[in-house]
């Protein structure tokens, strides 16, 4: 199993598994994906040289170019493993090898799987990777977004939240204890990023959605002001990825559920 989703006091818990077995075996057939279901896959981006080589061979020219522009070798390797892992995951739904998974990009640069036939429900996906981990969401017929961040204490939480967040979000952060502000900031950040990534909108629209956090790890509501470029009726589900991490997945509507990636 690549990721494990279960309940922990209402939370959705993600476990991160090694990328090595994913890329070293062939998937025997299609993985089932029902409508209104979001599959989540958690991957640790540490692999052997053979694993890295296989992933590099699967990337398209744009991905190869982006990897080559990264200065640090560690960043390049993690990028290659993350995108190779993404193609491995998608191959299990498409029934083809990772090296022949076709990805296109829309006008905003968001990648998508092209439909092969008219009337076919499209496979949708989104990925986030940070600090040696990747989190992938896959669904059918609905846009999804996911974000994963390591909590850092070296950022100016007060200034950033005041500048880019809604007034209510900034107020909640400021009302938190000093030692809790960074975690609260990133909880808002991943929720907002998941919504923006689902629609393929950049960070310039951070202030265009207001997140209403519920109780600890409960689903969050999204308020979209009139005139916002965002669609309405979003729901965000916080994810528990271990101490020191914040993550969230977003999709439109309220009738979707989260499941783990299929068992191999």
Secondary structure, 3 states (H helix, E strand, C coil): CCCCCEEECCEEECCCEECHHHHHCCCCCCCCCCCCEEEEEEEECCCCHHHHHHHHHHCCHHHHHHHHHCCCHHHHHHHHHHHHHHHHHHHHHHCCCHHHCCCEECCCCCEECCCCCCCCCCEEEEEEEECCEEEEEEEECCCEEEEEEECCCCCCHHHHHHHHCCHHHHHHHHHCCHHHHHHHHHHHHHHHHHHHHHHCCCHHHHHHEEEECCCCCCCEEEEECCCCCCCCCEEEEEEECCCCEEEEEEEECCCCEEEECCCC
